Structures are given as C-alpha cells and as structure tokens.
Amino acid sequence: MRRSVGTLVGVALASVLVLPATPRTAPQVPVVVPPAQSQAAPPAADQPQQPFSEWLAALRQDAIARGITANTVEAVLANVEPLAVVVERDRTQAELTFTFDQYVKRRLTTTFVATGRKMALEHAALLRQITAKYGVGGTTLVAVWGMESNYGRFSGTWPTIAALVTLAYDPHRPSLFRNELFAALEMLDRQEVRLDTLKGSWAGAMGQPQFMPSSYLRYAVDFDGDSRRDIWTSTGDVFASIANFLKEHGWTEGLRWGREVRVDDGAATRLAGAIPLRVTGSCQAIRQMTESRPIGEWRTLGVTQLDGKPLPGRTLDASLVRVDARTFLVYGNYEALLGYNCAHAYALSVGLLADRLGGS
C-alpha cells in the first residue's frame, strides 16, 4: 500500500540527519550521506578478506582489461597501500546527528551567508556567462559551491587513489568504490590531471565541486579554454562543471527550486490520503516526496505560502516535502539538486542559501 501525504504531514521524515565525519577542515561543511550508502554490513567473519597483494594484482589486470594502459596502472598503483584512517572515517561517519533546524542553523550561519553574497558579487561577470550558457542561476552555483567546499576553501587534501584503493579493498562497499577507482585511473590515463594533484575527500570526492571521479568524467567542463577540466583551481571550470551537472540532471532555466509553505490542521485533514508518496526510485529522498500535482491543486487543498497568502497562480507541478516540523513545495529543479546529493537536508539547504544570496 502506498503511503499517503497525510502520513507525510503527520510524521517527520527526516527528524535525524546523519552527518559523516568528513576530512574537510571546516566544521560548517558537512555533507549528508544517504542511508543506502552508510548502512551496508561487512561480510561474515567466516569469509576472510583476500590478502591485499593478491587483490591489487587482480585489480591491475581488471583495469588493463577495461582499457587503461599498463603503464598508467603500474605507475599509479606501484606503491599504493590501504589507509587505515580512511576505513576509520567510513565506519564512524554517523556519530553526529542533528535535526533539520539544527543542521540549517549550524550550516547557514550569518557569516557563511555573508561570504556567499560577497563571492556572488566578486564573480558576477563570470557567473552571468555561465548562466547564459547552461541556464543555471549564479546564486544556485554559489550555493552549491559553498556547501561543497566552503566557497573553494576546503576541497580536500587526501590522495584520491589511495583513498579509493582503501575503500574498494574494504568489504564495506567495494563495488561502488572499485568503479570510482577505475574512473580515477581513466582520468590519469587520459592525462586529465596529474597524480600529485589528484586530491580530495577521504571518500574520493574531488576538487571544489566535490565530484566523484565518475562524475568528473561525465560532467566536468573546461570553461576557461586551457584544454584542462580543472575543478581544483579554475573558478570558471568549477562553476561551469556544477552548472553542467545540474543541467544534465534536468535543471530548467528560470524556475525556482521551491518554497517553504504552511499546512494548517484543516489542510492536513484534506491532504490525508489525497496524494501518495512516490515510494519508488533509487534516491531515498525522492521516495519520501509526494507525487507531483499542479500548484492549483495544492492551493485548493489548503496549502499556503508561509505567511498565509495563497500560493502563486502558476501552472507548475510541485511535490510536498516534510522535514521535521517544516514543509516545502518543491519543483523539478529541486530534483536536480537531489541528483547532486540525495538528501533533503542538503538540497533544501542549497535552495535556502540560494534564496538568501538573492535568488535561484
């Protein structure tokens, strides 16, 4: 049986937000990890792990079979060893929990928002060029940039290959990180980046946009025209890569992400059983959203703007999202943000930050 929006309104869907202990040095830059990526169990004790040397030898052969040159494989993996501290980080990433309001208060501080406004003004001309090409507003680009790397200040210092080797060898989530490791080797084989500059988070996310290697290969952009897709030091490439990612995930130019709304007791009663949750899809956050309905239908059911005024009379479809005691109507662009990080705390924070910076 599908859960109804009445259930959604009556139950906090994300009353506890899991924040990993990431390698970023700024405590304001947490990333919410979807539970599907953080709760896998290691293999049973009676299944001993393959010795690392044997595992690495097989990995080398697999990489070569995938088309990565033997020279690259040998040069990159010659002296690599697992990093115990990376496994420790992976195992302890759920130590801190916050409600959504706590998360927003800690994340979107006055100083953080003021810095975002300053950065948006500083890079206004560049952002206008990128918006003209990709259709993603400058404040959204700055908001994602801020959430991912504190406006480029903390993009990670961990050696990406060693981190990915560690997580691919570890039995916790080997398939995910094995594929990311092959993507990183492909980057090096293509000479997209030098090994000594291939650095990022303990989990392999790289550069100022915090792209995983597979995302880099698919979405990174050379905007400054120097024949390199440099998401580590080129601000143009950083913004354009974020914009390209969002565009490829369905971002619609000129459409806002959503808005916070009010659902009073009467509206909650009318909503009960009226509009079901989606319940399907690989992203848990999307499964926690209602099916899309025209704004006019939400208006008829009694959903209002936060100040009690009627919802705008636009012909948009929207879904309802409930996080703790707060409720939001979100549009298609919100789902593009979930493509970046499948967690309501993250996507809502990006949207709220973009609003505070002056728009979407």
Contacts in CASP RR format, 6 or more apart in sequence:
PFRMAT RR
TARGET T0000
AUTHOR 0000-0000-0000
METHOD contacts of the structure
MODEL  1
MRRSVGTLVGVALASVLVLPATPRTAPQVPVVVPPAQSQAAPPAADQPQQ
PFSEWLAALRQDAIARGITANTVEAVLANVEPLAVVVERDRTQAELTFTF
DQYVKRRLTTTFVATGRKMALEHAALLRQITAKYGVGGTTLVAVWGMESN
YGRFSGTWPTIAALVTLAYDPHRPSLFRNELFAALEMLDRQEVRLDTLKG
SWAGAMGQPQFMPSSYLRYAVDFDGDSRRDIWTSTGDVFASIANFLKEHG
WTEGLRWGREVRVDDGAATRLAGAIPLRVTGSCQAIRQMTESRPIGEWRT
LGVTQLDGKPLPGRTLDASLVRVDARTFLVYGNYEALLGYNCAHAYALSV
GLLADRLGGS
2 276 0 8 1.000
2 277 0 8 1.000
2 279 0 8 1.000
3 276 0 8 1.000
3 277 0 8 1.000
3 279 0 8 1.000
4 271 0 8 1.000
4 272 0 8 1.000
4 273 0 8 1.000
4 274 0 8 1.000
4 275 0 8 1.000
4 276 0 8 1.000
4 277 0 8 1.000
5 271 0 8 1.000
5 272 0 8 1.000
5 273 0 8 1.000
5 274 0 8 1.000
5 275 0 8 1.000
5 276 0 8 1.000
5 277 0 8 1.000
5 290 0 8 1.000
5 320 0 8 1.000
6 268 0 8 1.000
6 271 0 8 1.000
6 272 0 8 1.000
6 273 0 8 1.000
6 274 0 8 1.000
7 272 0 8 1.000
7 277 0 8 1.000
8 277 0 8 1.000
8 288 0 8 1.000
8 290 0 8 1.000
8 320 0 8 1.000
8 322 0 8 1.000
9 263 0 8 1.000
9 268 0 8 1.000
9 271 0 8 1.000
9 272 0 8 1.000
9 320 0 8 1.000
9 322 0 8 1.000
9 327 0 8 1.000
10 268 0 8 1.000
10 322 0 8 1.000
11 322 0 8 1.000
12 322 0 8 1.000
12 323 0 8 1.000
12 324 0 8 1.000
12 325 0 8 1.000
13 288 0 8 1.000
13 321 0 8 1.000
13 322 0 8 1.000
13 323 0 8 1.000
13 344 0 8 1.000
14 100 0 8 1.000
14 288 0 8 1.000
14 323 0 8 1.000
14 324 0 8 1.000
14 344 0 8 1.000
14 345 0 8 1.000
15 99 0 8 1.000
15 100 0 8 1.000
15 324 0 8 1.000
16 97 0 8 1.000
16 98 0 8 1.000
16 99 0 8 1.000
17 32 0 8 1.000
17 97 0 8 1.000
17 98 0 8 1.000
17 99 0 8 1.000
17 100 0 8 1.000
17 103 0 8 1.000
17 343 0 8 1.000
17 345 0 8 1.000
18 32 0 8 1.000
18 33 0 8 1.000
18 35 0 8 1.000
18 38 0 8 1.000
18 93 0 8 1.000
18 94 0 8 1.000
18 96 0 8 1.000
18 97 0 8 1.000
19 30 0 8 1.000
19 31 0 8 1.000
19 32 0 8 1.000
19 33 0 8 1.000
19 93 0 8 1.000
19 96 0 8 1.000
19 97 0 8 1.000
19 98 0 8 1.000
19 103 0 8 1.000
20 30 0 8 1.000
20 31 0 8 1.000
20 33 0 8 1.000
20 38 0 8 1.000
20 89 0 8 1.000
20 93 0 8 1.000
20 94 0 8 1.000
20 203 0 8 1.000
21 89 0 8 1.000
21 92 0 8 1.000
21 93 0 8 1.000
21 95 0 8 1.000
21 96 0 8 1.000
22 29 0 8 1.000
22 30 0 8 1.000
22 31 0 8 1.000
22 89 0 8 1.000
22 93 0 8 1.000
22 201 0 8 1.000
22 202 0 8 1.000
22 203 0 8 1.000
23 89 0 8 1.000
23 156 0 8 1.000
23 157 0 8 1.000
23 158 0 8 1.000
23 200 0 8 1.000
23 201 0 8 1.000
23 202 0 8 1.000
24 30 0 8 1.000
24 149 0 8 1.000
24 150 0 8 1.000
24 154 0 8 1.000
24 156 0 8 1.000
24 201 0 8 1.000
25 154 0 8 1.000
26 150 0 8 1.000
26 153 0 8 1.000
26 154 0 8 1.000
27 106 0 8 1.000
28 106 0 8 1.000
28 107 0 8 1.000
28 109 0 8 1.000
28 112 0 8 1.000
28 150 0 8 1.000
29 146 0 8 1.000
29 147 0 8 1.000
29 148 0 8 1.000
29 149 0 8 1.000
29 150 0 8 1.000
29 154 0 8 1.000
30 96 0 8 1.000
30 103 0 8 1.000
30 107 0 8 1.000
31 147 0 8 1.000
31 148 0 8 1.000
31 210 0 8 1.000
31 341 0 8 1.000
31 346 0 8 1.000
32 103 0 8 1.000
32 341 0 8 1.000
32 343 0 8 1.000
32 345 0 8 1.000
32 346 0 8 1.000
33 93 0 8 1.000
33 343 0 8 1.000
34 283 0 8 1.000
34 284 0 8 1.000
34 285 0 8 1.000
34 342 0 8 1.000
34 343 0 8 1.000
35 284 0 8 1.000
36 282 0 8 1.000
36 284 0 8 1.000
37 173 0 8 1.000
37 176 0 8 1.000
38 93 0 8 1.000
38 94 0 8 1.000
40 172 0 8 1.000
40 173 0 8 1.000
42 171 0 8 1.000
42 172 0 8 1.000
43 49 0 8 1.000
43 171 0 8 1.000
49 169 0 8 1.000
49 171 0 8 1.000
52 81 0 8 1.000
52 82 0 8 1.000
52 169 0 8 1.000
55 169 0 8 1.000
56 77 0 8 1.000
56 80 0 8 1.000
56 165 0 8 1.000
56 169 0 8 1.000
59 77 0 8 1.000
59 168 0 8 1.000
59 178 0 8 1.000
59 181 0 8 1.000
60 73 0 8 1.000
60 74 0 8 1.000
60 77 0 8 1.000
62 182 0 8 1.000
63 73 0 8 1.000
63 77 0 8 1.000
63 182 0 8 1.000
63 185 0 8 1.000
64 70 0 8 1.000
64 73 0 8 1.000
66 182 0 8 1.000
68 182 0 8 1.000
68 185 0 8 1.000
68 186 0 8 1.000
68 189 0 8 1.000
69 189 0 8 1.000
72 185 0 8 1.000
72 188 0 8 1.000
72 189 0 8 1.000
73 185 0 8 1.000
75 195 0 8 1.000
76 161 0 8 1.000
76 185 0 8 1.000
76 188 0 8 1.000
76 195 0 8 1.000
77 161 0 8 1.000
77 165 0 8 1.000
80 161 0 8 1.000
80 162 0 8 1.000
80 165 0 8 1.000
81 162 0 8 1.000
82 162 0 8 1.000
82 165 0 8 1.000
82 166 0 8 1.000
82 169 0 8 1.000
82 170 0 8 1.000
83 158 0 8 1.000
83 162 0 8 1.000
83 163 0 8 1.000
83 166 0 8 1.000
85 202 0 8 1.000
86 158 0 8 1.000
86 162 0 8 1.000
86 163 0 8 1.000
86 166 0 8 1.000
86 167 0 8 1.000
86 202 0 8 1.000
86 203 0 8 1.000
87 166 0 8 1.000
87 167 0 8 1.000
87 170 0 8 1.000
87 172 0 8 1.000
89 202 0 8 1.000
89 203 0 8 1.000
90 167 0 8 1.000
90 170 0 8 1.000
90 172 0 8 1.000
90 202 0 8 1.000
90 203 0 8 1.000
91 172 0 8 1.000
98 106 0 8 1.000
99 324 0 8 1.000
100 323 0 8 1.000
100 324 0 8 1.000
100 326 0 8 1.000
100 344 0 8 1.000
100 345 0 8 1.000
100 348 0 8 1.000
101 324 0 8 1.000
101 325 0 8 1.000
101 326 0 8 1.000
103 345 0 8 1.000
103 349 0 8 1.000
104 345 0 8 1.000
104 348 0 8 1.000
104 349 0 8 1.000
104 352 0 8 1.000
107 147 0 8 1.000
107 349 0 8 1.000
108 349 0 8 1.000
108 352 0 8 1.000
108 353 0 8 1.000
108 356 0 8 1.000
112 146 0 8 1.000
112 150 0 8 1.000
112 353 0 8 1.000
113 353 0 8 1.000
113 356 0 8 1.000
113 357 0 8 1.000
115 151 0 8 1.000
116 142 0 8 1.000
116 143 0 8 1.000
116 146 0 8 1.000
116 151 0 8 1.000
116 353 0 8 1.000
116 357 0 8 1.000
117 357 0 8 1.000
117 358 0 8 1.000
119 142 0 8 1.000
119 145 0 8 1.000
119 146 0 8 1.000
119 151 0 8 1.000
120 127 0 8 1.000
120 138 0 8 1.000
120 139 0 8 1.000
120 142 0 8 1.000
120 357 0 8 1.000
120 358 0 8 1.000
123 142 0 8 1.000
123 235 0 8 1.000
123 239 0 8 1.000
126 235 0 8 1.000
126 236 0 8 1.000
126 239 0 8 1.000
127 137 0 8 1.000
127 138 0 8 1.000
127 141 0 8 1.000
127 142 0 8 1.000
127 239 0 8 1.000
128 138 0 8 1.000
130 136 0 8 1.000
130 138 0 8 1.000
130 141 0 8 1.000
130 223 0 8 1.000
130 236 0 8 1.000
130 239 0 8 1.000
130 240 0 8 1.000
130 243 0 8 1.000
131 137 0 8 1.000
131 138 0 8 1.000
131 141 0 8 1.000
131 243 0 8 1.000
133 240 0 8 1.000
133 243 0 8 1.000
134 240 0 8 1.000
134 243 0 8 1.000
134 244 0 8 1.000
134 246 0 8 1.000
134 247 0 8 1.000
134 251 0 8 1.000
135 243 0 8 1.000
135 247 0 8 1.000
135 251 0 8 1.000
135 253 0 8 1.000
135 254 0 8 1.000
136 242 0 8 1.000
136 243 0 8 1.000
136 246 0 8 1.000
136 247 0 8 1.000
136 251 0 8 1.000
136 253 0 8 1.000
137 243 0 8 1.000
137 254 0 8 1.000
137 359 0 8 1.000
137 360 0 8 1.000
138 239 0 8 1.000
139 354 0 8 1.000
139 355 0 8 1.000
139 357 0 8 1.000
139 358 0 8 1.000
139 359 0 8 1.000
139 360 0 8 1.000
140 246 0 8 1.000
140 257 0 8 1.000
140 350 0 8 1.000
140 351 0 8 1.000
140 354 0 8 1.000
140 359 0 8 1.000
140 360 0 8 1.000
141 239 0 8 1.000
141 242 0 8 1.000
141 243 0 8 1.000
142 151 0 8 1.000
142 354 0 8 1.000
142 357 0 8 1.000
143 350 0 8 1.000
143 351 0 8 1.000
143 353 0 8 1.000
143 354 0 8 1.000
143 357 0 8 1.000
144 209 0 8 1.000
144 242 0 8 1.000
144 246 0 8 1.000
144 337 0 8 1.000
144 340 0 8 1.000
144 350 0 8 1.000
145 151 0 8 1.000
145 152 0 8 1.000
145 208 0 8 1.000
145 209 0 8 1.000
145 238 0 8 1.000
145 239 0 8 1.000
145 242 0 8 1.000
146 152 0 8 1.000
146 353 0 8 1.000
147 346 0 8 1.000
147 349 0 8 1.000
147 350 0 8 1.000
147 353 0 8 1.000
148 155 0 8 1.000
148 208 0 8 1.000
148 209 0 8 1.000
148 210 0 8 1.000
149 155 0 8 1.000
149 156 0 8 1.000
149 207 0 8 1.000
149 208 0 8 1.000
149 209 0 8 1.000
149 210 0 8 1.000
152 208 0 8 1.000
152 238 0 8 1.000
155 199 0 8 1.000
155 200 0 8 1.000
155 206 0 8 1.000
155 207 0 8 1.000
155 208 0 8 1.000
155 210 0 8 1.000
155 232 0 8 1.000
156 199 0 8 1.000
156 200 0 8 1.000
156 201 0 8 1.000
156 207 0 8 1.000
157 199 0 8 1.000
157 200 0 8 1.000
158 199 0 8 1.000
158 200 0 8 1.000
158 201 0 8 1.000
158 202 0 8 1.000
158 204 0 8 1.000
159 198 0 8 1.000
159 199 0 8 1.000
160 184 0 8 1.000
160 198 0 8 1.000
160 199 0 8 1.000
160 200 0 8 1.000
160 204 0 8 1.000
160 206 0 8 1.000
160 213 0 8 1.000
161 181 0 8 1.000
161 184 0 8 1.000
161 185 0 8 1.000
161 188 0 8 1.000
161 195 0 8 1.000
161 198 0 8 1.000
163 200 0 8 1.000
163 201 0 8 1.000
163 202 0 8 1.000
163 203 0 8 1.000
163 204 0 8 1.000
164 177 0 8 1.000
164 180 0 8 1.000
164 181 0 8 1.000
164 184 0 8 1.000
164 204 0 8 1.000
164 213 0 8 1.000
165 181 0 8 1.000
167 173 0 8 1.000
167 174 0 8 1.000
167 176 0 8 1.000
167 177 0 8 1.000
167 203 0 8 1.000
167 204 0 8 1.000
168 174 0 8 1.000
168 177 0 8 1.000
168 178 0 8 1.000
168 180 0 8 1.000
168 181 0 8 1.000
170 177 0 8 1.000
179 214 0 8 1.000
180 204 0 8 1.000
180 212 0 8 1.000
180 213 0 8 1.000
180 214 0 8 1.000
181 213 0 8 1.000
183 212 0 8 1.000
183 213 0 8 1.000
183 214 0 8 1.000
183 216 0 8 1.000
183 217 0 8 1.000
184 198 0 8 1.000
184 204 0 8 1.000
184 213 0 8 1.000
186 213 0 8 1.000
186 217 0 8 1.000
187 193 0 8 1.000
187 198 0 8 1.000
187 213 0 8 1.000
187 216 0 8 1.000
187 217 0 8 1.000
188 195 0 8 1.000
188 198 0 8 1.000
192 216 0 8 1.000
192 228 0 8 1.000
192 229 0 8 1.000
193 228 0 8 1.000
193 230 0 8 1.000
193 232 0 8 1.000
197 232 0 8 1.000
198 206 0 8 1.000
199 206 0 8 1.000
199 207 0 8 1.000
199 232 0 8 1.000
200 206 0 8 1.000
200 207 0 8 1.000
200 210 0 8 1.000
201 210 0 8 1.000
204 212 0 8 1.000
204 213 0 8 1.000
205 211 0 8 1.000
205 212 0 8 1.000
206 212 0 8 1.000
206 213 0 8 1.000
206 216 0 8 1.000
206 231 0 8 1.000
206 232 0 8 1.000
207 231 0 8 1.000
207 232 0 8 1.000
207 238 0 8 1.000
208 231 0 8 1.000
208 232 0 8 1.000
208 238 0 8 1.000
209 231 0 8 1.000
209 238 0 8 1.000
209 241 0 8 1.000
209 242 0 8 1.000
209 245 0 8 1.000
211 219 0 8 1.000
211 220 0 8 1.000
211 231 0 8 1.000
211 241 0 8 1.000
211 245 0 8 1.000
215 245 0 8 1.000
216 229 0 8 1.000
216 231 0 8 1.000
216 241 0 8 1.000
218 248 0 8 1.000
219 241 0 8 1.000
219 244 0 8 1.000
219 245 0 8 1.000
219 248 0 8 1.000
220 229 0 8 1.000
220 231 0 8 1.000
220 237 0 8 1.000
220 241 0 8 1.000
220 244 0 8 1.000
221 229 0 8 1.000
221 237 0 8 1.000
221 240 0 8 1.000
221 241 0 8 1.000
221 243 0 8 1.000
221 244 0 8 1.000
222 228 0 8 1.000
222 229 0 8 1.000
222 230 0 8 1.000
222 237 0 8 1.000
223 234 0 8 1.000
223 236 0 8 1.000
223 237 0 8 1.000
223 239 0 8 1.000
223 240 0 8 1.000
223 241 0 8 1.000
224 230 0 8 1.000
224 234 0 8 1.000
224 236 0 8 1.000
224 237 0 8 1.000
226 234 0 8 1.000
228 234 0 8 1.000
228 237 0 8 1.000
229 237 0 8 1.000
229 241 0 8 1.000
230 237 0 8 1.000
231 237 0 8 1.000
231 238 0 8 1.000
231 241 0 8 1.000
245 340 0 8 1.000
246 333 0 8 1.000
246 336 0 8 1.000
246 337 0 8 1.000
246 340 0 8 1.000
249 335 0 8 1.000
249 336 0 8 1.000
249 339 0 8 1.000
249 340 0 8 1.000
250 332 0 8 1.000
250 333 0 8 1.000
250 335 0 8 1.000
250 336 0 8 1.000
251 333 0 8 1.000
251 336 0 8 1.000
252 332 0 8 1.000
252 333 0 8 1.000
254 360 0 8 1.000
255 316 0 8 1.000
255 331 0 8 1.000
255 332 0 8 1.000
255 333 0 8 1.000
255 360 0 8 1.000
256 331 0 8 1.000
256 333 0 8 1.000
256 359 0 8 1.000
256 360 0 8 1.000
257 330 0 8 1.000
257 331 0 8 1.000
257 332 0 8 1.000
257 333 0 8 1.000
257 334 0 8 1.000
257 337 0 8 1.000
257 347 0 8 1.000
257 350 0 8 1.000
257 351 0 8 1.000
257 354 0 8 1.000
257 360 0 8 1.000
258 318 0 8 1.000
258 328 0 8 1.000
258 329 0 8 1.000
258 330 0 8 1.000
258 331 0 8 1.000
258 333 0 8 1.000
258 334 0 8 1.000
258 351 0 8 1.000
259 305 0 8 1.000
259 306 0 8 1.000
259 328 0 8 1.000
259 329 0 8 1.000
260 306 0 8 1.000
260 326 0 8 1.000
260 327 0 8 1.000
260 328 0 8 1.000
261 298 0 8 1.000
261 303 0 8 1.000
261 304 0 8 1.000
261 305 0 8 1.000
261 306 0 8 1.000
261 311 0 8 1.000
261 320 0 8 1.000
261 327 0 8 1.000
261 328 0 8 1.000
261 329 0 8 1.000
262 303 0 8 1.000
262 304 0 8 1.000
262 305 0 8 1.000
262 306 0 8 1.000
262 307 0 8 1.000
262 308 0 8 1.000
262 327 0 8 1.000
263 271 0 8 1.000
263 302 0 8 1.000
263 303 0 8 1.000
263 320 0 8 1.000
263 327 0 8 1.000
264 302 0 8 1.000
264 304 0 8 1.000
266 302 0 8 1.000
267 301 0 8 1.000
267 302 0 8 1.000
267 303 0 8 1.000
267 304 0 8 1.000
270 301 0 8 1.000
270 302 0 8 1.000
271 301 0 8 1.000
271 303 0 8 1.000
271 320 0 8 1.000
274 301 0 8 1.000
275 290 0 8 1.000
275 291 0 8 1.000
275 293 0 8 1.000
275 320 0 8 1.000
276 290 0 8 1.000
276 291 0 8 1.000
277 287 0 8 1.000
277 288 0 8 1.000
277 289 0 8 1.000
277 290 0 8 1.000
277 291 0 8 1.000
278 286 0 8 1.000
278 287 0 8 1.000
278 288 0 8 1.000
278 289 0 8 1.000
278 290 0 8 1.000
278 291 0 8 1.000
278 319 0 8 1.000
279 287 0 8 1.000
280 287 0 8 1.000
281 287 0 8 1.000
283 338 0 8 1.000
283 339 0 8 1.000
283 342 0 8 1.000
284 342 0 8 1.000
285 338 0 8 1.000
285 342 0 8 1.000
285 343 0 8 1.000
285 344 0 8 1.000
285 347 0 8 1.000
286 335 0 8 1.000
286 338 0 8 1.000
286 342 0 8 1.000
288 321 0 8 1.000
288 344 0 8 1.000
289 319 0 8 1.000
289 320 0 8 1.000
289 321 0 8 1.000
289 330 0 8 1.000
290 319 0 8 1.000
290 320 0 8 1.000
290 321 0 8 1.000
291 319 0 8 1.000
292 317 0 8 1.000
292 318 0 8 1.000
292 319 0 8 1.000
293 317 0 8 1.000
293 318 0 8 1.000
293 319 0 8 1.000
294 315 0 8 1.000
294 316 0 8 1.000
294 317 0 8 1.000
294 318 0 8 1.000
295 311 0 8 1.000
295 312 0 8 1.000
295 313 0 8 1.000
295 314 0 8 1.000
295 315 0 8 1.000
295 316 0 8 1.000
295 317 0 8 1.000
295 318 0 8 1.000
295 329 0 8 1.000
296 311 0 8 1.000
296 313 0 8 1.000
298 311 0 8 1.000
298 318 0 8 1.000
298 320 0 8 1.000
298 329 0 8 1.000
299 310 0 8 1.000
299 311 0 8 1.000
299 313 0 8 1.000
303 311 0 8 1.000
303 320 0 8 1.000
303 327 0 8 1.000
303 329 0 8 1.000
304 310 0 8 1.000
304 311 0 8 1.000
305 311 0 8 1.000
311 329 0 8 1.000
316 331 0 8 1.000
317 331 0 8 1.000
317 332 0 8 1.000
318 329 0 8 1.000
318 330 0 8 1.000
318 331 0 8 1.000
319 329 0 8 1.000
319 330 0 8 1.000
319 334 0 8 1.000
320 327 0 8 1.000
320 328 0 8 1.000
320 329 0 8 1.000
320 330 0 8 1.000
321 327 0 8 1.000
321 328 0 8 1.000
321 329 0 8 1.000
321 330 0 8 1.000
321 334 0 8 1.000
321 344 0 8 1.000
321 348 0 8 1.000
322 328 0 8 1.000
323 344 0 8 1.000
323 345 0 8 1.000
323 348 0 8 1.000
328 348 0 8 1.000
333 360 0 8 1.000
334 347 0 8 1.000
334 351 0 8 1.000
337 346 0 8 1.000
337 347 0 8 1.000
337 350 0 8 1.000
337 351 0 8 1.000
338 344 0 8 1.000
338 347 0 8 1.000
340 346 0 8 1.000
340 347 0 8 1.000
340 350 0 8 1.000
341 347 0 8 1.000
351 360 0 8 1.000
354 360 0 8 1.000
END
